[in-house]
Amino acid sequence: MVTDKEAIVKAIEAKEARLAQLDEERRALTTRLQQLYAELQALDNPLSPTGATADLSFSEKILLFRSLFHGREDVFP
């Protein structure tokens, strides 16, 4: 017979497994998004990397900066 403790442990394991899946999916999506930004930047101005950012909006510049200088996601301050 399954006890309440066993049911809780199984539920915790299931949620931890789902979080691990979501973390992996997020990493994959972030990598792909960075690739797409790089492709877009190369198409906009392939000869001048500094000129390519001149046409970016403030939000796009922030996204570009954060994609280039992101910290580790597996540790917390």
C-alpha positions as CSV (number, residue, x, y, z in Angstrom):
1,M,0.0,0.0,0.0
2,V,1.3,3.5,-0.9
3,T,1.7,5.7,2.1
4,D,1.3,9.5,2.1
5,K,5.1,9.8,2.4
6,E,5.7,7.6,-0.6
7,A,3.2,9.6,-2.7
8,I,4.9,12.9,-1.7
9,V,8.3,11.5,-2.5
10,K,7.1,10.4,-6.0
11,A,5.4,13.7,-6.6
12,I,8.7,15.5,-5.7
13,E,10.7,13.3,-8.0
14,A,8.2,14.0,-10.8
15,K,8.4,17.7,-10.3
16,E,12.2,17.7,-10.1
17,A,12.3,15.7,-13.4
18,R,10.0,18.2,-15.1
19,L,12.1,21.1,-13.9
20,A,15.2,19.4,-15.3
21,Q,13.4,19.0,-18.7
22,L,12.4,22.7,-18.6
23,D,15.9,23.8,-17.8
24,E,17.3,21.8,-20.7
25,E,14.6,23.2,-23.0
26,R,15.4,26.8,-21.8
27,R,19.1,26.2,-22.5
28,A,18.3,25.0,-26.0
29,L,15.9,27.8,-26.7
30,T,18.4,30.4,-25.4
31,T,21.2,29.0,-27.6
32,R,18.9,29.0,-30.7
33,L,17.8,32.6,-29.9
34,Q,21.5,33.7,-29.7
35,Q,22.2,32.0,-33.1
36,L,19.2,33.8,-34.6
37,Y,20.4,37.1,-33.3
38,A,23.8,36.5,-34.7
39,E,22.4,35.5,-38.1
40,L,20.2,38.6,-38.1
41,Q,23.2,40.8,-37.2
42,A,25.3,39.2,-40.0
43,L,22.6,39.8,-42.5
44,D,22.0,43.4,-41.5
45,N,25.7,44.5,-41.9
46,P,28.2,41.7,-42.5
47,L,31.2,44.0,-42.9
48,S,30.8,46.3,-39.8
49,P,30.0,44.6,-36.5
50,T,29.9,48.0,-34.7
51,G,27.7,49.6,-37.3
52,A,25.2,46.7,-37.0
53,T,24.3,47.7,-33.5
54,A,23.6,51.4,-34.5
55,D,20.2,50.4,-35.9
56,L,19.2,48.3,-33.0
57,S,16.5,49.6,-30.6
58,F,17.4,50.0,-26.9
59,S,15.6,46.7,-26.1
60,E,17.4,44.8,-28.8
61,K,20.8,46.2,-27.5
62,I,19.9,45.0,-24.0
63,L,19.0,41.5,-25.4
64,L,22.3,41.4,-27.3
65,F,24.3,42.5,-24.3
66,R,22.6,39.9,-22.0
67,S,23.1,37.2,-24.6
68,L,26.8,37.9,-24.8
69,F,27.5,38.5,-21.1
70,H,25.2,36.1,-19.2
71,G,26.3,34.5,-16.0
72,R,26.0,30.9,-14.8
73,E,22.5,29.7,-14.3
74,D,23.4,26.8,-12.0
75,V,24.6,29.0,-9.1
76,F,22.9,31.7,-7.1
77,P,24.3,34.7,-5.3
